[in-house]
Amino acid sequence: MLSSAMNPILQSLKRASTVILGGLAMICVAMVCAFVSLRIAIHGREVEVPNLAGLSDADAASAAKDLGLNLSVENRFYSPTVPQNQVLSQLPVAGARVRRGWQVRITESLGPQQVSVPDVTGQTERPASLILRRLLLDVSGVAHLPAPAPSGIVLAQSPPPNSKGMNGPKVSLLVSDDEIAADEPAYVMPSIVGLTVGAASLRLADAGLHIGTSQTPELTQDQTDAAPAETVAASTGAATITSQSPLAGHKVTRADTIHVTLSN
């Protein structure tokens, strides 16, 4: 009697479990389909970044637009090998996969340096900036120095007049300020990369700066840390400076230590 009474209950439980398992299976299938559809939708909107190096800016913009990408010019540099208005480099790199609408940043060539850097020292800041811009040069930074001279006069510039071998069309200015002189006057760090230590020391001496440390082929770091600029210059001979810290255009004071790395 008990067994016959339990049979309908067991059958009901079995049917219920079958329905539940079927429902769970349908839910799993639906989730898998949704996941696959989402991946297809995402990857369907992805494109491969084309190689823009060597293209003109117009052709690069057209190639990017055809793939639904946006193009922006991040920097412009002089190049003795790549003609003007052609792409020097890009980010993301060619072959990377990105979504449509992604921004591709390029560096554009200005061709070989042809402009001669004018001497704007003694000018007020605004006319000096206008002179530079007429020559397609950019004012990359302006530092102010408390000085007895009238306010707003360009005291120094970097790179100096008639500089050759510039990387980009950027000029930094040091402008006088009529405020009371500070304890540590500030200067614009000039570019000394490519110079010998002796030539760099002479350029820095004009602003009362000096090379504090250097990494040289002949001297260890401990030796160069303890050596004055004159000793370093004498020990390195014709070795040229390959990097500097602080970088050109940064504000420095006479208390700052200037680090350089020299070629072998």
Backbone as numpy.savetxt, mean C-alpha at the origin, in Angstrom:
# Nx Ny Nz CAx CAy CAz Cx Cy Cz
-55.52 -63.31 25.55 -56.33 -62.11 25.55 -55.48 -60.85 25.55
-54.45 -60.85 26.44 -53.55 -59.68 26.53 -52.81 -59.47 25.23
-52.36 -60.61 24.63 -51.60 -60.51 23.37 -52.47 -59.97 22.25
-53.69 -60.42 22.18 -54.56 -59.93 21.10 -54.93 -58.48 21.32
-54.98 -58.05 22.57 -55.29 -56.63 22.85 -54.12 -55.71 22.52
-52.87 -56.21 22.63 -51.68 -55.39 22.36 -51.40 -55.23 20.86
-51.90 -56.18 20.05 -51.57 -56.14 18.61 -51.98 -54.82 17.95
-53.22 -54.34 18.17 -53.58 -53.06 17.54 -52.69 -51.89 17.99
-52.28 -51.91 19.28 -51.41 -50.84 19.79 -50.05 -50.88 19.11
-49.48 -52.10 18.99 -48.18 -52.24 18.35 -48.23 -51.82 16.88
-49.32 -52.22 16.23 -49.46 -51.84 14.83 -49.57 -50.32 14.67
-50.28 -49.69 15.61 -50.41 -48.23 15.57 -49.05 -47.56 15.79
-48.29 -48.08 16.76 -46.95 -47.52 17.02 -46.04 -47.70 15.82
-46.16 -48.88 15.16 -45.32 -49.14 14.00 -45.66 -48.18 12.86
-46.98 -47.96 12.66 -47.37 -47.04 11.60 -46.91 -45.61 11.93
-46.99 -45.24 13.22 -46.57 -43.89 13.63 -45.07 -43.70 13.42
-44.28 -44.73 13.80 -42.82 -44.61 13.63 -42.46 -44.56 12.15
-43.23 -45.34 11.33 -42.96 -45.29 9.89 -43.22 -43.90 9.32
-44.32 -43.29 9.77 -44.65 -41.93 9.31 -43.59 -40.93 9.76
-43.15 -41.07 11.03 -42.14 -40.14 11.56 -40.83 -40.28 10.80
-40.38 -41.52 10.60 -39.13 -41.74 9.87 -39.23 -41.23 8.44
-40.38 -41.44 7.82 -40.57 -40.92 6.47 -40.50 -39.40 6.43
-41.11 -38.78 7.46 -41.06 -37.32 7.53 -39.65 -36.80 7.73
-38.91 -37.48 8.61 -37.51 -37.07 8.83 -36.68 -37.22 7.57
-36.93 -38.32 6.85 -36.18 -38.54 5.60 -36.48 -37.44 4.60
-37.76 -37.04 4.50 -38.14 -35.96 3.58 -37.49 -34.63 3.98
-37.43 -34.40 5.31 -36.79 -33.16 5.78 -35.31 -33.15 5.42
-34.63 -34.32 5.61 -33.19 -34.41 5.28 -32.97 -34.17 3.79
-33.83 -34.79 2.97 -33.70 -34.59 1.51 -33.89 -33.12 1.15
-34.88 -32.49 1.78 -35.14 -31.08 1.51 -33.95 -30.21 1.91
-33.33 -30.50 3.06 -32.18 -29.72 3.52 -30.99 -29.91 2.59
-30.76 -31.15 2.14 -29.66 -31.40 1.21 -29.89 -30.65 -0.10
-31.12 -30.70 -0.61 -31.45 -29.99 -1.85 -31.25 -28.49 -1.70
-31.67 -27.95 -0.54 -31.51 -26.51 -0.30 -30.05 -26.13 -0.24
-29.23 -26.99 0.44 -27.80 -26.71 0.54 -27.14 -26.74 -0.83
-27.48 -27.75 -1.64 -26.90 -27.85 -2.99 -27.32 -26.67 -3.84
-28.61 -26.30 -3.73 -29.10 -25.16 -4.50 -28.39 -23.87 -4.12
-28.14 -23.71 -2.79 -27.45 -22.51 -2.31 -26.04 -22.45 -2.84
-25.33 -23.59 -2.81 -23.96 -23.61 -3.32 -23.93 -23.31 -4.82
-24.90 -23.88 -5.55 -24.95 -23.63 -6.98 -25.22 -22.15 -7.25
-26.13 -21.58 -6.42 -26.46 -20.16 -6.60 -25.25 -19.27 -6.30
-24.52 -19.62 -5.22 -23.35 -18.81 -4.84 -22.26 -18.92 -5.89
-21.91 -20.17 -6.24 -20.83 -20.36 -7.20 -21.25 -19.94 -8.60
-22.54 -19.95 -8.84 -23.00 -19.49 -10.14 -22.75 -18.01 -10.34
-22.67 -17.26 -9.21 -22.40 -15.82 -9.31 -20.92 -15.51 -9.26
-20.07 -16.51 -9.07 -18.64 -16.29 -9.01 -18.03 -16.24 -10.42
-16.98 -15.45 -10.55 -16.25 -15.36 -11.81 -14.76 -15.43 -11.52
-13.99 -15.76 -12.52 -12.54 -15.80 -12.38 -11.96 -14.46 -12.79
-11.12 -13.89 -11.91 -10.51 -12.58 -12.19 -9.58 -12.70 -13.39
-9.75 -11.88 -14.42 -8.89 -11.96 -15.60 -7.52 -11.35 -15.35
-6.57 -11.69 -16.19 -5.23 -11.10 -16.11 -5.26 -9.75 -16.83
-5.12 -8.67 -16.06 -5.21 -7.32 -16.60 -3.85 -6.69 -16.87
-2.76 -7.35 -16.44 -1.42 -6.79 -16.58 -1.11 -6.52 -18.05
-0.64 -5.32 -18.33 -0.27 -4.97 -19.69 -1.40 -4.39 -20.51
-2.65 -4.47 -20.01 -3.77 -3.88 -20.74 -3.83 -2.38 -20.49
-4.39 -1.66 -21.45 -4.63 -0.23 -21.22 -5.73 -0.10 -20.17
-5.82 1.07 -19.55 -6.84 1.25 -18.52 -8.24 1.08 -19.09
-8.45 1.51 -20.35 -9.77 1.35 -20.98 -10.08 -0.13 -21.23
-9.10 -0.89 -21.76 -9.32 -2.31 -22.02 -9.51 -3.09 -20.72
-8.76 -2.72 -19.67 -8.90 -3.39 -18.38 -10.29 -3.14 -17.80
-10.78 -1.91 -17.91 -12.12 -1.59 -17.41 -13.18 -2.37 -18.18
-12.99 -2.50 -19.49 -13.95 -3.24 -20.32 -13.95 -4.73 -19.97
-12.75 -5.31 -19.77 -12.64 -6.73 -19.42 -13.29 -7.01 -18.07
-13.10 -6.10 -17.12 -13.70 -6.28 -15.80 -15.22 -6.13 -15.87
-15.70 -5.16 -16.64 -17.13 -4.93 -16.76 -17.84 -6.11 -17.39
-17.21 -6.74 -18.39 -17.81 -7.89 -19.06 -18.08 -9.04 -18.09
-17.30 -9.12 -17.00 -17.46 -10.18 -16.02 -18.25 -9.71 -14.79
-18.76 -8.50 -14.86 -19.52 -7.97 -13.73 -18.67 -7.50 -12.58
-17.41 -7.16 -12.85 -16.48 -6.69 -11.81 -16.32 -5.18 -11.91
-15.99 -4.56 -10.80 -15.73 -3.12 -10.76 -14.23 -2.88 -10.72
-13.76 -1.88 -11.43 -12.32 -1.59 -11.51 -12.05 -0.24 -10.88
-11.01 -0.17 -10.05 -10.60 1.11 -9.47 -9.08 1.22 -9.52
-8.59 2.41 -9.78 -7.15 2.67 -9.83 -6.68 3.02 -8.42
-5.86 2.12 -7.85 -5.40 2.29 -6.47 -4.16 3.18 -6.39
-3.25 3.03 -7.36 -1.99 3.77 -7.34 -1.49 3.99 -8.76
-0.58 4.93 -8.89 0.08 5.19 -10.16 1.58 5.33 -9.90
2.39 4.59 -10.67 3.83 4.62 -10.49 4.52 4.78 -11.85
5.70 5.40 -11.79 6.54 5.47 -12.99 7.11 4.09 -13.29
7.29 3.78 -14.57 7.87 2.51 -14.97 8.65 2.70 -16.27
9.93 2.29 -16.28 10.72 2.42 -17.51 10.37 1.36 -18.55
9.61 0.34 -18.18 9.33 -0.78 -19.09 7.87 -0.88 -19.51
6.94 -0.43 -18.66 5.52 -0.53 -18.98 5.02 0.83 -19.47
4.42 0.88 -20.66 3.97 2.17 -21.21 2.92 2.84 -20.33
2.76 4.12 -20.54 1.80 4.91 -19.77 0.38 4.39 -19.97
-0.41 4.46 -18.89 -1.83 4.06 -18.88 -2.04 2.56 -19.04
-1.00 1.75 -18.84 -1.17 0.31 -18.83 -1.09 -0.21 -17.39
-1.70 -1.38 -17.16 -1.79 -1.93 -15.81 -0.46 -2.56 -15.40
0.06 -2.12 -14.24 1.29 -2.69 -13.68 1.00 -3.92 -12.82
-0.03 -3.84 -11.97 -0.37 -4.95 -11.08 -1.84 -4.85 -10.72
-2.36 -5.92 -10.11 -3.78 -5.96 -9.76 -3.98 -6.76 -8.49
-5.12 -6.49 -7.83 -5.53 -7.23 -6.64 -7.06 -7.26 -6.61
-7.67 -8.47 -6.57 -7.10 -9.81 -6.49 -6.30 -10.18 -7.73
-5.42 -11.18 -7.56 -4.56 -11.59 -8.65 -5.37 -12.33 -9.70
-4.80 -12.44 -10.90 -5.46 -13.17 -11.98 -5.70 -14.62 -11.58
-6.87 -15.13 -11.90 -7.20 -16.52 -11.59 -7.99 -16.70 -10.31
-8.01 -15.68 -9.44 -8.79 -15.77 -8.20 -10.28 -15.76 -8.54
-11.07 -16.48 -7.74 -12.51 -16.51 -7.95 -13.19 -15.57 -6.95
-14.00 -14.67 -7.47 -14.69 -13.68 -6.63 -16.14 -13.57 -7.09
-16.95 -12.95 -6.27 -18.34 -12.74 -6.64 -18.47 -11.60 -7.64
-19.51 -11.66 -8.44 -19.82 -10.54 -9.34 -20.05 -9.28 -8.51
-19.58 -8.16 -9.03 -19.68 -6.91 -8.28 -18.46 -6.63 -7.43
-17.51 -7.59 -7.38 -16.29 -7.41 -6.60 -15.43 -6.30 -7.21
-14.70 -5.60 -6.34 -13.83 -4.52 -6.81 -12.42 -5.03 -7.04
-11.92 -4.81 -8.25 -10.54 -5.17 -8.59 -9.73 -3.88 -8.59
-8.69 -3.84 -7.76 -7.85 -2.64 -7.63 -6.59 -2.82 -8.47
-6.26 -1.82 -9.25 -5.09 -1.91 -10.13 -4.11 -0.78 -9.83
-2.85 -1.04 -10.18 -1.81 -0.01 -10.17 -1.49 0.32 -11.62
-1.53 1.59 -11.95 -1.39 2.03 -13.33 0.00 2.61 -13.57
0.54 2.36 -14.74 1.86 2.88 -15.10 1.75 4.32 -15.60
2.70 5.14 -15.18 2.82 6.50 -15.71 3.89 6.57 -16.80
4.44 5.39 -17.16 5.52 5.38 -18.13 6.81 5.87 -17.49
7.86 6.07 -18.28 9.12 6.58 -17.71 8.93 7.97 -17.13
9.68 8.27 -16.08 9.60 9.61 -15.49 10.11 10.63 -16.49
9.27 11.60 -16.81 9.65 12.65 -17.75 9.60 14.02 -17.13
8.77 14.17 -16.09 8.63 15.46 -15.46 9.83 15.74 -14.56
10.27 16.97 -14.53 11.34 17.40 -13.64 10.70 18.05 -12.41
11.10 17.61 -11.24 10.51 18.14 -10.00 10.90 19.60 -9.84
9.93 20.50 -9.75 10.27 21.92 -9.61 10.72 22.26 -8.20
11.39 23.39 -8.06 11.78 23.90 -6.75 10.67 24.82 -6.26
9.94 24.38 -5.21 8.84 25.19 -4.68 9.18 25.77 -3.31
10.42 25.61 -2.86 10.80 26.20 -1.58 10.73 27.72 -1.69
10.26 28.35 -0.64 10.08 29.81 -0.65 8.70 30.23 -1.08
7.94 29.31 -1.71 6.57 29.60 -2.10 5.64 29.39 -0.90
4.47 30.02 -0.94 3.47 29.66 0.05 2.84 28.33 -0.35
2.15 27.71 0.59 1.69 26.33 0.38 0.75 26.20 -0.81
-0.22 27.08 -0.97 -1.20 26.94 -2.05 -0.56 27.09 -3.43
0.21 28.17 -3.70 0.87 28.26 -5.01 1.81 27.09 -5.29
2.51 26.62 -4.25 3.40 25.47 -4.43 2.61 24.24 -4.86
1.45 24.02 -4.24 0.61 22.88 -4.60 0.11 23.00 -6.02
-0.26 24.21 -6.44 -0.75 24.43 -7.80 0.35 24.17 -8.83
1.57 24.60 -8.52 2.70 24.36 -9.43 2.92 22.87 -9.62
2.87 22.12 -8.53 3.08 20.67 -8.60 1.97 20.00 -9.38
0.73 20.41 -9.16 -0.40 19.76 -9.83 -0.43 20.05 -11.32
0.05 21.24 -11.71 0.12 21.53 -13.15 1.07 20.58 -13.87
2.05 20.07 -13.13 3.00 19.10 -13.70 2.57 17.66 -13.43
1.30 17.49 -13.00 0.74 16.16 -12.70 1.47 15.48 -11.54
1.97 16.29 -10.62 2.56 15.78 -9.39 1.57 15.96 -8.24
1.57 15.04 -7.30 0.64 15.08 -6.16 1.37 15.54 -4.91
0.69 16.32 -4.08 1.21 16.66 -2.75 0.81 15.52 -1.83
1.77 14.67 -1.48 1.45 13.46 -0.71 1.36 13.72 0.78
1.93 14.79 1.26 1.89 15.08 2.69 2.47 16.46 2.97
1.89 17.12 3.96 2.37 18.45 4.37 2.62 18.41 5.86
3.86 18.68 6.27 4.20 18.77 7.69 4.47 20.23 8.03
4.14 20.63 9.24 4.33 22.02 9.66 5.42 22.10 10.72
6.25 23.11 10.58 7.38 23.29 11.48 7.33 24.70 12.07
7.26 24.83 13.40 7.34 26.16 14.00 8.66 26.83 13.60
8.59 28.02 13.04 9.79 28.69 12.54 9.58 30.20 12.60
10.68 30.96 12.68 10.56 32.43 12.71 10.13 33.01 11.37
10.20 32.21 10.29 9.78 32.70 8.97 8.28 32.94 8.96
7.78 33.72 7.99 6.33 33.90 7.89 5.62 32.57 7.78
4.41 32.51 8.28 3.65 31.26 8.29 3.26 30.85 6.87
3.27 29.54 6.62 2.78 29.01 5.34 3.81 28.97 4.24
5.10 29.17 4.54 6.16 29.15 3.53 6.76 27.74 3.45
6.96 27.25 2.24 7.58 25.94 2.05 9.07 26.04 2.39
9.49 25.32 3.43 10.88 25.36 3.86 11.72 24.28 3.18
11.10 23.14 2.90 11.82 22.02 2.28 10.83 21.14 1.55
11.36 20.33 0.67 10.51 19.41 -0.08 11.24 18.08 -0.28
10.47 17.02 -0.43 11.03 15.70 -0.69 10.13 14.98 -1.70
10.72 14.52 -2.83 12.12 14.60 -3.23 12.53 16.03 -3.59
13.87 16.28 -3.59 14.36 17.62 -3.88 14.17 17.99 -5.35
14.38 19.26 -5.70 14.21 19.68 -7.09 15.08 18.88 -8.06
14.51 18.65 -9.26 15.20 17.97 -10.37 15.56 16.52 -10.06
14.84 15.89 -9.11 15.10 14.49 -8.77 14.78 13.58 -9.94
15.57 12.54 -10.11 15.36 11.52 -11.14 15.13 10.17 -10.46
14.52 9.26 -11.19 14.30 7.91 -10.66 13.24 7.84 -9.59
12.24 8.71 -9.64 11.16 8.68 -8.67 10.25 7.47 -8.93
9.70 6.91 -7.86 8.75 5.80 -8.01 7.37 6.30 -8.42
6.95 7.38 -7.81 5.61 7.90 -8.07 5.59 9.41 -8.09
4.48 10.00 -8.56 4.40 11.46 -8.69 3.98 12.14 -7.40
4.70 11.87 -6.32 4.31 12.40 -5.02 5.45 13.25 -4.43
5.08 14.41 -3.91 6.04 15.32 -3.30 5.52 15.71 -1.92
6.38 15.60 -0.90 6.03 16.01 0.45 6.62 17.39 0.73
5.87 18.20 1.49 6.30 19.57 1.77 6.44 19.79 3.27
7.44 20.58 3.63 7.62 21.04 5.01 7.32 22.54 5.01
6.29 22.94 5.75 5.78 24.31 5.70 5.97 24.98 7.06
6.35 26.26 7.03 6.58 27.00 8.28 5.27 27.27 8.99
5.38 27.36 10.33 4.23 27.64 11.19 4.64 28.76 12.12
3.75 29.72 12.35 4.13 30.86 13.18 3.89 30.63 14.66
3.60 29.36 15.05 3.46 29.07 16.47 4.81 29.16 17.17
4.80 29.23 18.48 6.03 29.26 19.26 6.79 27.96 19.04
8.09 28.07 18.85 8.91 26.89 18.53 8.73 25.80 19.57
8.60 24.58 19.10 8.43 23.42 19.98 9.78 22.96 20.49
9.74 22.06 21.50 10.99 21.54 22.05 11.78 20.77 20.99
11.07 19.97 20.18 11.72 19.18 19.14 11.13 19.54 17.79
11.80 20.38 17.01 11.27 20.70 15.67 11.17 19.46 14.80
10.14 19.41 13.95 9.89 18.25 13.09 10.33 18.55 11.66
10.73 17.49 10.94 11.17 17.60 9.56 10.47 16.52 8.74
10.44 16.72 7.43 9.95 15.68 6.53 11.13 14.79 6.15
10.99 13.49 6.39 12.05 12.54 6.08 12.25 12.46 4.57
13.46 12.78 4.07 13.70 12.69 2.62 13.95 11.25 2.19
13.88 11.00 0.90 14.20 9.67 0.37 15.71 9.56 0.21
16.31 8.52 0.84 17.75 8.30 0.71 18.05 6.93 0.11
17.01 6.23 -0.34 17.20 4.93 -0.99 17.94 5.14 -2.32
18.95 4.32 -2.57 19.75 4.44 -3.79 21.00 5.28 -3.62
21.11 5.99 -2.49 22.30 6.80 -2.23 23.33 5.99 -1.45
24.60 6.40 -1.54 25.61 5.84 -0.64 25.39 6.44 0.74
25.98 5.81 1.75 25.82 6.32 3.12 26.38 7.74 3.22
27.49 7.99 2.55 28.09 9.32 2.60 27.17 10.38 2.02
26.62 10.08 0.83 25.71 11.04 0.19 24.44 11.22 1.01
23.94 10.13 1.58 22.74 10.22 2.41 23.00 11.05 3.67
24.18 10.87 4.26 24.52 11.62 5.47 24.57 13.12 5.18
25.09 13.48 4.01 25.14 14.90 3.64 23.74 15.46 3.45
22.86 14.66 2.80 21.49 15.13 2.60 20.77 15.30 3.93
20.97 14.36 4.85 20.30 14.44 6.15 20.86 15.56 7.01
22.16 15.84 6.84 22.80 16.87 7.65 22.16 18.24 7.44
21.60 18.46 6.24 20.96 19.75 5.97 19.79 20.00 6.92
19.17 18.93 7.40 18.04 19.07 8.32 18.44 18.74 9.76
19.74 18.56 10.00 20.19 18.22 11.34 19.90 16.78 11.72
19.70 15.91 10.73 19.42 14.50 10.98 20.66 13.67 10.70
20.69 12.45 11.21 21.83 11.58 10.96 21.38 10.12 10.98
22.19 9.26 10.34 21.91 7.83 10.33 22.35 7.25 11.67
21.41 6.64 12.38 21.72 6.10 13.70 22.19 4.66 13.63
21.51 3.82 12.85 21.89 2.41 12.73 21.78 1.97 11.29
22.57 0.96 10.95 22.50 0.39 9.60 22.91 -1.07 9.66
22.41 -1.83 8.70 22.83 -3.23 8.55 23.73 -3.28 7.33
25.01 -3.60 7.54 25.99 -3.55 6.46 26.62 -4.90 6.24
27.24 -5.12 5.07 27.92 -6.39 4.81 29.12 -6.62 5.73
29.80 -5.53 6.12 31.05 -5.69 6.86 30.87 -5.66 8.36
29.87 -4.89 8.85 29.73 -4.69 10.28 28.53 -5.44 10.81
28.63 -5.93 12.05 27.48 -6.54 12.70 26.54 -5.45 13.17
25.28 -5.83 13.53 24.32 -4.83 13.99 24.80 -4.16 15.26
25.44 -4.93 16.18 25.93 -4.33 17.42 26.98 -3.27 17.14
27.84 -3.55 16.15 28.89 -2.58 15.82 28.31 -1.32 15.22
27.32 -1.50 14.28 26.77 -0.32 13.63 25.90 0.48 14.58
25.26 -0.20 15.57 24.46 0.53 16.55 25.34 1.50 17.33
26.59 1.09 17.59 27.48 1.90 18.41 28.30 2.89 17.59
28.28 2.72 16.27 29.15 3.55 15.44 28.43 4.81 15.00
29.11 5.97 15.01 28.49 7.18 14.49 28.36 7.09 12.98
27.59 7.99 12.41 27.33 7.95 10.97 28.62 8.02 10.16
29.61 8.83 10.64 30.86 8.96 9.89 31.60 7.63 9.82
31.59 6.86 10.95 32.26 5.57 10.97 31.57 4.58 10.06
30.24 4.57 10.09 29.49 3.68 9.22 29.78 4.00 7.77
29.78 5.28 7.41 30.03 5.68 6.04 31.41 5.24 5.59
32.41 5.40 6.45 33.77 5.02 6.10 33.91 3.51 5.94
33.14 2.74 6.72 33.27 1.29 6.72 32.56 0.63 5.56
31.55 1.29 5.00 30.74 0.66 3.97 31.15 1.03 2.56
32.01 1.98 2.39 32.52 2.32 1.06 31.41 2.76 0.13
31.29 2.06 -1.03 30.32 2.44 -2.05 28.99 1.73 -1.89
28.75 1.04 -0.77 27.47 0.34 -0.56 26.32 1.34 -0.61
25.25 0.97 -1.28 24.11 1.87 -1.41 22.98 1.44 -0.48
22.14 2.39 -0.17 21.01 2.15 0.73 19.86 1.53 -0.05
19.35 0.39 0.44 18.26 -0.30 -0.24 16.91 -0.09 0.45
16.92 0.30 1.73 15.66 0.61 2.42 15.96 1.55 3.57
14.92 2.24 4.03 15.09 3.21 5.10 13.88 3.19 6.02
14.11 3.60 7.27 13.05 3.75 8.25 13.43 4.92 9.16
12.57 5.95 9.28 11.24 6.14 8.73 11.26 6.27 7.19
10.11 6.03 6.57 9.98 6.16 5.12 9.97 7.63 4.72
10.27 7.87 3.44 10.25 9.23 2.92 8.87 9.86 3.11
8.85 11.12 3.52 7.61 11.84 3.72 7.08 11.81 5.14
7.63 10.92 5.99 7.18 10.85 7.38 7.81 11.98 8.20
7.11 12.37 9.25 7.62 13.42 10.12 8.67 12.83 11.06
9.82 13.51 11.18 10.89 13.06 12.06 11.44 14.26 12.84
12.11 13.97 13.94 12.81 14.99 14.71 14.27 14.59 14.84
15.08 15.49 15.36 16.51 15.19 15.50 16.75 14.08 16.52
15.76 13.81 17.36 15.90 12.74 18.36 15.61 11.37 17.78
15.01 11.32 16.59 14.65 10.03 15.99 15.89 9.32 15.44
15.88 7.99 15.54 16.95 7.18 14.98 16.56 6.75 13.57
17.42 6.97 12.61 17.16 6.60 11.22 17.88 5.29 10.93
17.13 4.28 10.53 17.69 2.97 10.23 17.77 2.79 8.71
18.86 2.23 8.24 19.02 1.95 6.81 19.55 0.54 6.62
19.24 -0.04 5.47 19.80 -1.32 5.06 20.62 -1.08 3.80
21.83 -1.66 3.79 22.75 -1.40 2.68 22.90 -2.64 1.81
23.23 -2.40 0.55 23.45 -3.50 -0.38 24.82 -4.12 -0.13
24.98 -5.38 -0.59 26.27 -6.05 -0.47 27.25 -5.49 -1.48
